[in-house]
Each structure stands twice: as structure tokens, then as C-alpha cells.
Amino acid sequence: MQTLVELITGLVAMLAAAALSLFGVDMNAPEKPRPEIHRVRDCGDGPSRAVFTTAERGDNC
């Protein structure tokens, strides 16, 4: 009985994939590229304009 259910499920999945492929739907589409994140350090002469501050370290710029 379980084999019959799995067979019917497989047939329905194949029919659905065939119907969707007619409309150009690709179920295995590649991932969209993730945006790049650039971290920038403010090395100006003035004080930092950061909202959150951390303990002062000597290795700044």
C-alpha cells in the first residue's frame, strides 16, 4: 500500500514539474548573488562620530 502511495506521489510530482516547465519555471534556479559588504574605518583627525563606542585601544589607524 505504501509503495502505491509513493508511486502516485511520484507521478503527481512529475506531472507538476512538466506543467511548470511549460511556463518556464525552474525549480533548481541558482541562488541570487549576495551583496558585498565593505567595512570602512574612519581615520580622520577629528573624533569618531560613532553612536556606540568601545574601550579605547592603541591600534587605531
Backbone as CSV, one residue per row, in Angstrom:
resi,resn,N_x,N_y,N_z,CA_x,CA_y,CA_z,C_x,C_y,C_z
1,MET,0.829,-1.198,0.000,0.000,0.000,0.000,0.873,1.261,0.000
2,GLN,1.939,1.240,0.822,2.825,2.400,0.886,3.525,2.614,-0.457
3,THR,3.869,1.538,-1.132,4.508,1.641,-2.436,3.575,2.296,-3.446
4,LEU,2.309,1.955,-3.386,1.327,2.556,-4.281,1.198,4.052,-4.031
5,VAL,1.182,4.440,-2.762,1.094,5.858,-2.418,2.332,6.598,-2.919
6,GLU,3.512,6.006,-2.746,4.743,6.642,-3.216,4.769,6.736,-4.743
7,LEU,4.240,5.721,-5.419,4.177,5.750,-6.874,3.257,6.869,-7.362
8,ILE,2.105,6.995,-6.745,1.169,8.058,-7.120,1.764,9.426,-6.815
9,THR,2.436,9.555,-5.682,3.077,10.824,-5.318,4.155,11.193,-6.337
10,GLY,4.933,10.215,-6.772,5.963,10.470,-7.774,5.368,10.900,-9.104
11,LEU,4.282,10.260,-9.509,3.622,10.639,-10.757,3.065,12.054,-10.693
12,VAL,2.463,12.402,-9.563,1.928,13.755,-9.404,3.061,14.776,-9.435
13,ALA,4.189,14.456,-8.796,5.334,15.372,-8.805,5.888,15.552,-10.218
14,MET,5.967,14.466,-10.987,6.456,14.578,-12.363,5.494,15.380,-13.227
15,LEU,4.203,15.188,-13.045,3.222,15.966,-13.807,3.289,17.447,-13.446
16,ALA,3.455,17.730,-12.171,3.561,19.126,-11.747,4.822,19.769,-12.327
17,ALA,5.950,19.044,-12.307,7.191,19.584,-12.872,7.045,19.823,-14.377
18,ALA,6.374,18.906,-15.066,6.170,19.075,-16.507,5.274,20.280,-16.793
19,ALA,4.231,20.452,-15.992,3.328,21.587,-16.196,4.040,22.908,-15.910
20,LEU,4.846,22.953,-14.857,5.563,24.188,-14.528,6.648,24.500,-15.551
21,SER,7.258,23.467,-16.140,8.310,23.722,-17.122,7.741,24.340,-18.401
22,LEU,6.464,24.115,-18.662,5.847,24.744,-19.827,5.822,26.267,-19.694
23,PHE,5.756,26.752,-18.448,5.713,28.190,-18.192,7.087,28.768,-17.884
24,GLY,8.118,27.949,-17.987,9.476,28.439,-17.759,9.891,28.496,-16.313
25,VAL,9.194,27.800,-15.437,9.551,27.791,-14.022,10.634,26.745,-13.819
26,ASP,11.754,27.158,-13.213,12.854,26.241,-12.939,12.939,26.026,-11.442
27,MET,12.743,24.803,-10.996,12.751,24.502,-9.564,14.162,24.492,-8.996
28,ASN,15.180,24.365,-9.845,16.571,24.337,-9.400,17.293,25.601,-9.843
29,ALA,16.670,26.729,-9.628,17.267,28.002,-10.042,18.486,28.303,-9.174
30,PRO,19.541,28.896,-9.746,20.727,29.244,-8.953,20.401,30.350,-7.952
31,GLU,21.157,30.367,-6.873,20.958,31.395,-5.848,21.317,32.767,-6.392
32,LYS,20.629,33.770,-5.904,20.975,35.142,-6.271,22.256,35.522,-5.538
33,PRO,23.119,36.304,-6.189,24.361,36.688,-5.515,24.077,37.562,-4.299
34,ARG,24.820,37.302,-3.256,24.658,38.083,-2.038,25.379,39.421,-2.199
35,PRO,24.837,40.496,-1.651,25.506,41.800,-1.785,26.830,41.814,-1.008
36,GLU,27.769,42.553,-1.552,29.065,42.671,-0.878,28.965,43.676,0.266
37,ILE,29.676,43.387,1.323,29.705,44.276,2.481,31.134,44.778,2.629
38,HIS,31.289,46.082,2.592,32.609,46.684,2.745,32.685,47.358,4.107
39,ARG,33.679,46.986,4.867,33.879,47.602,6.178,34.903,48.726,6.019
40,VAL,34.541,49.907,6.477,35.371,51.078,6.291,35.739,51.638,7.658
41,ARG,36.988,52.052,7.795,37.430,52.658,9.054,37.575,54.157,8.848
42,ASP,37.107,54.932,9.802,37.232,56.377,9.757,38.558,56.747,10.413
43,CYS,39.523,57.218,9.625,40.855,57.518,10.142,41.145,59.014,10.090
44,GLY,40.143,59.837,10.192,40.352,61.282,10.147,40.994,61.815,11.414
45,ASP,41.309,63.119,11.408,41.947,63.739,12.566,40.948,64.032,13.686
46,GLY,39.691,64.226,13.320,38.680,64.569,14.310,38.217,63.347,15.097
47,PRO,37.377,63.589,16.083,36.863,62.476,16.879,35.895,61.622,16.045
48,SER,35.756,60.419,16.468,34.879,59.494,15.769,33.426,59.905,15.977
49,ARG,32.585,59.696,14.962,31.175,60.047,15.060,30.321,58.807,15.315
50,ALA,30.903,57.797,15.892,30.188,56.551,16.131,29.138,56.756,17.218
51,VAL,28.029,56.089,17.056,26.972,56.156,18.052,27.339,55.289,19.251
52,PHE,27.894,54.122,18.964,28.316,53.214,20.022,29.827,53.229,20.090
53,THR,30.376,53.347,21.271,31.830,53.370,21.424,32.264,52.154,22.229
54,THR,33.518,51.776,22.036,34.099,50.671,22.771,35.298,51.181,23.558
55,ALA,35.899,50.314,24.314,37.079,50.701,25.074,38.161,51.183,24.118
56,GLU,38.871,52.226,24.487,39.915,52.814,23.638,41.096,51.853,23.531
57,ARG,41.505,51.611,22.280,42.660,50.771,22.032,43.695,51.591,21.281
58,GLY,44.935,51.244,21.414,46.026,51.996,20.795,46.287,51.647,19.344
59,ASP,45.583,50.679,18.783,45.910,50.257,17.412,45.006,50.920,16.361
60,ASN,44.404,52.047,16.680,43.579,52.761,15.711,44.452,53.432,14.666
61,CYS,44.130,53.305,13.427,44.808,53.938,12.288,46.268,54.081,12.585
